Amino acid sequence: MPRKRIPFEVLVALQNQLDVLSPRNAQRKALIEETCESFGISPATLRRLLRKPQLPYLAFRSDYNKPRILTEADMRRYCELVAALKLRTTSKKGRRLSTRACIELLERHGIETSEGLVKVEPGRLKLSTVSRYLTQWGYDTAA
């Protein structure tokens, strides 16, 4: 027999309605029976669901949109360098160095900045990650 699921919002709304009423109020029983009929479950099942604290399903990880391999400051710095390289190599026709080529340049040779040579260990920056953060942080120009 398939397990019937009651939406989280319905349980929260029912719990809020029951919290307003006193423990011996007759409306409590009517509310529970009405909800049981509409979802096809027993009152015992509904009471058990109300007793057990439920949290809504979290759709994302706790570190969603945060760099995991590098610190956020380091990732921002590397993205700024990639964006600067792309901007600096833009031709009159709008062609520029690709993100992949910028990452390879950072890994193989490094870039000389005012703070000194900035070089990344090979394999630390992934193309998809850098592209996503360039767009997310607004460093990438609209093509």
C-alpha contacts under 8 A as a table, 3 or more apart, distances in Angstrom:
res1	aa1	res2	aa2	distance
4	K	39	F	7.49
4	K	40	G	7.70
4	K	41	I	7.40
6	I	10	V	6.85
6	I	11	L	7.13
6	I	39	F	7.01
7	P	10	V	5.42
7	P	11	L	6.69
8	F	11	L	5.23
8	F	12	V	6.28
8	F	54	Q	7.71
8	F	55	L	7.94
8	F	56	P	6.58
9	E	12	V	5.11
9	E	13	A	6.09
10	V	13	A	5.13
10	V	14	L	6.03
11	L	14	L	5.10
11	L	15	Q	6.02
11	L	49	L	7.91
11	L	50	L	6.82
12	V	15	Q	5.08
12	V	16	N	6.16
13	A	16	N	5.13
13	A	17	Q	6.28
14	L	17	Q	5.08
14	L	18	L	6.14
14	L	31	L	7.70
15	Q	18	L	5.04
15	Q	19	D	6.03
15	Q	50	L	6.95
16	N	19	D	5.13
16	N	20	V	6.65
17	Q	20	V	5.57
17	Q	21	L	6.97
18	L	21	L	5.31
18	L	22	S	7.88
18	L	28	R	6.12
19	D	22	S	7.45
21	L	25	N	6.28
21	L	27	Q	7.69
21	L	28	R	6.97
22	S	25	N	5.35
23	P	28	R	7.73
24	R	28	R	7.79
25	N	28	R	5.79
25	N	29	K	7.77
26	A	29	K	5.63
26	A	30	A	6.72
27	Q	30	A	4.93
27	Q	31	L	6.06
28	R	31	L	5.20
28	R	32	I	6.24
29	K	32	I	5.17
29	K	33	E	6.07
30	A	33	E	5.16
30	A	34	E	6.00
31	L	34	E	5.16
31	L	35	T	6.23
32	I	35	T	5.23
32	I	36	C	6.11
32	I	43	P	6.59
32	I	46	L	7.44
33	E	36	C	5.00
33	E	37	E	6.15
33	E	43	P	6.58
34	E	37	E	5.26
34	E	38	S	6.35
35	T	38	S	5.20
35	T	39	F	6.34
36	C	39	F	5.38
36	C	40	G	5.58
36	C	41	I	5.05
36	C	42	S	5.88
36	C	43	P	6.08
36	C	46	L	6.95
37	E	40	G	5.12
37	E	41	I	6.83
41	I	45	T	6.50
41	I	46	L	7.09
42	S	45	T	5.29
42	S	46	L	6.51
43	P	46	L	5.07
43	P	47	R	6.11
44	A	47	R	5.13
44	A	48	R	6.10
45	T	48	R	5.07
45	T	49	L	6.23
46	L	49	L	5.06
46	L	50	L	6.21
47	R	50	L	5.01
47	R	51	R	6.13
48	R	51	R	5.09
48	R	52	K	6.27
49	L	52	K	5.31
49	L	53	P	7.73
50	L	53	P	6.98
58	L	61	R	7.57
60	F	64	Y	6.12
61	R	64	Y	5.14
63	D	66	K	5.50
63	D	67	P	7.97
63	D	68	R	7.81
66	K	72	E	6.89
67	P	70	L	5.92
67	P	71	T	6.30
67	P	72	E	5.83
67	P	75	M	7.14
68	R	71	T	7.09
69	I	124	R	7.52
70	L	74	D	6.19
70	L	75	M	6.13
71	T	74	D	5.29
71	T	75	M	6.22
72	E	75	M	5.06
72	E	76	R	6.01
73	A	76	R	5.12
73	A	77	R	6.17
74	D	77	R	5.03
74	D	78	Y	6.23
75	M	78	Y	5.17
75	M	79	C	6.06
76	R	79	C	5.05
76	R	80	E	6.03
77	R	80	E	5.08
77	R	81	L	6.30
78	Y	81	L	5.03
78	Y	82	V	6.20
79	C	82	V	5.01
79	C	83	A	6.03
79	C	130	V	6.50
79	C	133	Y	7.23
79	C	134	L	6.10
79	C	139	Y	7.38
80	E	83	A	5.06
80	E	84	A	6.03
80	E	139	Y	6.84
81	L	84	A	5.01
81	L	85	L	6.12
82	V	85	L	5.09
82	V	86	K	6.18
82	V	99	T	6.89
82	V	102	C	5.75
82	V	103	I	7.05
83	A	86	K	5.08
83	A	87	L	6.09
83	A	134	L	7.42
83	A	139	Y	5.91
83	A	140	D	6.34
84	A	87	L	5.02
84	A	88	R	5.92
85	L	88	R	5.07
85	L	89	T	6.09
85	L	97	L	7.36
85	L	102	C	6.68
86	K	89	T	5.37
86	K	90	T	6.30
86	K	96	R	5.77
86	K	97	L	5.38
86	K	98	S	7.00
86	K	99	T	7.44
86	K	102	C	7.37
87	L	90	T	5.40
87	L	96	R	7.29
89	T	95	R	7.95
89	T	96	R	5.25
89	T	97	L	5.97
90	T	93	K	7.91
90	T	94	G	5.70
90	T	95	R	5.41
90	T	96	R	4.22
90	T	97	L	7.12
91	S	94	G	5.19
91	S	95	R	5.29
91	S	96	R	6.27
92	K	95	R	7.40
97	L	101	A	6.28
97	L	102	C	6.67
98	S	101	A	5.17
98	S	102	C	6.28
99	T	102	C	5.03
99	T	103	I	6.22
99	T	127	L	6.93
99	T	130	V	7.90
99	T	131	S	7.17
100	R	103	I	5.19
100	R	104	E	6.26
100	R	127	L	6.04
101	A	104	E	5.05
101	A	105	L	6.08
102	C	105	L	5.02
102	C	106	L	6.23
103	I	106	L	5.06
103	I	107	E	6.20
103	I	125	L	7.01
103	I	127	L	7.57
104	E	107	E	5.01
104	E	108	R	5.92
105	L	108	R	5.34
105	L	109	H	5.60
105	L	110	G	6.11
105	L	111	I	7.67
106	L	109	H	5.91
106	L	110	G	4.28
106	L	111	I	6.18
106	L	118	V	7.38
106	L	119	K	5.46
106	L	120	V	5.84
107	E	110	G	6.00
107	E	119	K	5.86
107	E	120	V	4.89
107	E	121	E	5.91
107	E	122	P	5.33
108	R	119	K	7.66
108	R	122	P	7.69
109	H	119	K	6.89
110	G	117	L	6.25
110	G	118	V	5.29
110	G	119	K	4.12
110	G	120	V	7.01
111	I	117	L	5.54
111	I	118	V	5.20
111	I	119	K	6.51
112	E	115	E	7.91
112	E	116	G	5.59
112	E	117	L	4.36
112	E	118	V	6.23
113	T	116	G	5.07
113	T	117	L	6.00
113	T	118	V	6.99
120	V	124	R	6.97
120	V	125	L	7.89
121	E	124	R	5.87
122	P	125	L	7.52
123	G	126	K	6.85
125	L	129	T	7.20
125	L	130	V	6.74
126	K	129	T	5.33
126	K	130	V	6.17
127	L	130	V	5.32
127	L	131	S	6.01
128	S	131	S	5.13
128	S	132	R	6.05
129	T	132	R	5.17
129	T	133	Y	6.26
130	V	133	Y	5.23
130	V	134	L	5.99
131	S	134	L	5.10
131	S	135	T	6.34
132	R	135	T	5.33
132	R	136	Q	6.02
133	Y	136	Q	4.79
133	Y	137	W	5.74
134	L	137	W	5.55
134	L	138	G	5.98
134	L	139	Y	4.89
134	L	140	D	5.11
135	T	138	G	5.14
135	T	139	Y	6.21
135	T	140	D	5.33
136	Q	139	Y	7.84
138	G	141	T	7.56
